[in-house]
């Protein structure tokens, strides 16, 4: 597969993820916020994530500005990247479907928010983060550019490590022992092998 085709596939995935998210984002805005935990750095973190996961890949796909940082991978690595990307996209869709109106792009709880422990959430507390990690691992295998490829891992990794503990604290505050019990029997990003 050509380098351009891999880049176009990656950008097409960005479009697909936006299409998946749009109806949930639209429904979410109709619910009243009852708890919001905005971090002072939230706008900066969001910009950092968008730069690493969207802007740099788009610049790399449609311009030659980052070509000084290109590298070549064997074809098997491209296929691993494609596989990771499709698994990530399927998981991303499933997490949105299972969360329904409980989805939020930031640390918010809205009126009627319930603890989802079924579907993909039965064994994994943060499968959407798993999907995004898989996307970020696919990114350097598809884009083959040190800046655009690795930017997703750096950007999302920063956001993830700052946000996940705060998100779990918010859920513990809201759902108490029920969430604590849920934490004990589930893995954060992957199912627990032993409970």
C-alpha positions in Angstrom: 0.0 0.0 0.0 1.4 3.4 -0.9 2.3 6.0 1.7 -0.4 8.4 0.3 -3.1 5.7 0.6 -2.1 5.0 4.2 -2.3 8.7 5.0 -5.7 9.0 3.3 -6.9 6.0 5.2 -5.8 7.7 8.4 -7.6 11.0 7.6 -10.7 9.0 6.5 -10.7 7.5 10.0 -10.7 10.9 11.5 -13.8 11.7 9.5 -15.4 8.3 10.5 -14.7 9.0 14.2 -16.3 12.5 13.9 -19.4 10.9 12.3 -19.6 8.3 15.0 -19.4 11.0 17.7 -21.7 13.7 16.2 -25.1 12.2 17.2 -24.0 11.6 20.8 -22.5 15.0 21.1 -25.8 16.5 19.8 -27.9 14.5 22.3 -25.4 15.3 25.1 -25.9 19.0 24.8 -29.6 18.6 25.6 -28.9 17.2 29.1 -28.3 19.6 32.0 -24.8 19.5 33.6 -24.9 18.6 37.3 -21.2 18.1 38.0 -18.4 19.6 36.0 -14.7 19.4 36.9 -12.9 21.7 34.6 -9.1 21.6 35.0 -7.3 24.9 34.5 -5.3 23.2 31.8 -8.3 21.7 30.0 -8.3 24.0 27.0 -4.6 23.6 26.6 -4.7 19.8 26.9 -7.5 19.7 24.3 -5.5 21.8 21.9 -2.5 19.6 22.5 -4.5 16.4 21.8 -6.1 17.9 18.7 -2.6 19.0 17.4 -1.1 15.6 17.9 -4.0 13.4 16.8 -5.6 15.6 14.1 -3.7 18.7 12.9 -0.3 17.2 12.4 -1.7 14.1 10.6 -3.7 16.4 8.3 -0.7 18.6 7.7 1.4 15.5 6.9 -1.2 14.1 4.6 -1.9 17.2 2.5 1.5 19.0 2.5 5.2 18.3 2.3 6.0 20.5 5.3 6.9 17.5 7.5 8.6 15.4 4.9 12.0 15.9 6.5 10.9 13.6 9.3 9.6 10.7 7.1 10.7 7.1 7.6 9.9 3.8 5.9 8.4 0.7 7.5 8.0 -2.8 6.1 4.6 -3.6 4.6 3.7 -5.9 7.5 3.9 -2.9 9.9 1.4 -1.0 7.6 -1.0 -3.9 7.9 -0.6 -4.0 11.6 -1.4 -0.3 11.6 -4.5 -0.9 9.5 -5.7 -3.7 11.7 -5.2 -1.6 14.9 -7.0 1.3 13.2 -10.1 -0.8 12.3 -10.2 -2.4 15.8 -9.9 1.1 17.3 -12.7 2.4 15.2 -15.0 -0.5 16.0 -14.3 -0.2 19.7 -14.9 3.6 19.5 -18.3 3.1 17.9 -19.2 0.4 20.5 -18.3 2.6 23.4 -20.4 5.4 22.2 -23.3 3.1 21.5 -23.1 1.5 25.0 -22.7 4.8 26.8 -25.6 6.6 24.9 -26.5 9.8 26.7 -23.9 9.2 29.4 -21.1 10.1 27.1 -19.2 13.4 27.7 -16.1 14.8 26.1 -15.0 16.4 29.3 -15.2 15.7 33.0 -19.0 16.2 33.3 -21.9 14.4 34.8 -25.3 15.3 33.4 -28.8 14.9 34.6 -29.9 11.3 34.5 -26.3 10.0 34.3 -26.1 6.4 35.2 -23.2 4.0 35.8 -22.9 1.8 32.7 -21.6 -1.7 33.5 -22.9 -3.6 30.5 -21.8 -4.2 27.0 -18.2 -3.3 26.5 -18.2 -1.7 29.9 -18.9 -5.0 31.6 -15.1 -5.8 31.8 -13.4 -2.5 30.9 -13.9 0.8 32.7 -12.4 3.0 30.0 -12.8 1.3 26.6 -13.0 4.6 24.8 -9.5 5.3 26.1 -8.5 1.9 24.9 -9.8 2.8 21.4 -7.9 6.1 21.4 -4.7 4.3 22.5 -5.1 1.8 19.6 -5.6 4.8 17.3 -2.4 6.4 18.6 -0.4 3.1 18.2 -1.7 2.8 14.6 -0.8 6.4 13.8 3.1 6.0 13.4 2.5 2.7 11.5 0.3 4.5 9.0 1.7 8.0 8.7 5.4 7.1 8.8 6.6 10.5 9.9 8.3 11.0 13.3 6.4 14.2 14.0 2.9 13.3 12.7 3.2 9.7 13.6 4.4 9.9 17.2 2.5 13.1 18.1 -0.7 11.1 18.9 1.0 8.9 21.5 2.7 11.9 23.2 -0.4 14.1 23.1 -3.0 11.6 24.1 -0.6 10.0 26.6 -0.3 13.4 28.4 -4.1 13.9 28.4 -4.8 10.4 29.6 -2.3 10.4 32.5 -3.7 13.8 33.7 -7.3 12.9 33.2 -8.0 9.3 34.1 -7.5 9.6 37.9 -9.7 12.7 38.0 -12.4 10.9 36.0 -12.4 8.0 38.4 -12.5 10.3 41.4 -15.6 12.0 39.9 -17.2 8.6 39.4 -16.4 7.5 42.9 -17.8 10.8 44.3 -21.0 10.2 42.3 -21.6 6.5 42.5 -19.6 5.6 45.7 -19.3 1.9 46.6 -21.1 0.9 43.4 -18.2 2.4 41.4 -15.6 1.1 43.8 -16.9 -2.4 43.4 -17.0 -1.9 39.6 -13.3 -0.8 39.7 -12.4 -4.0 41.6 -13.9 -6.3 39.0 -12.8 -4.5 35.8 -9.6 -3.4 34.2 -9.0 0.2 33.3 -8.1 -0.4 29.7 -8.3 -4.2 29.2 -10.3 -6.9 30.9 -8.8 -8.2 34.1 -7.5 -11.8 33.7 -7.9 -12.5 37.4 -10.4 -10.9 39.7 
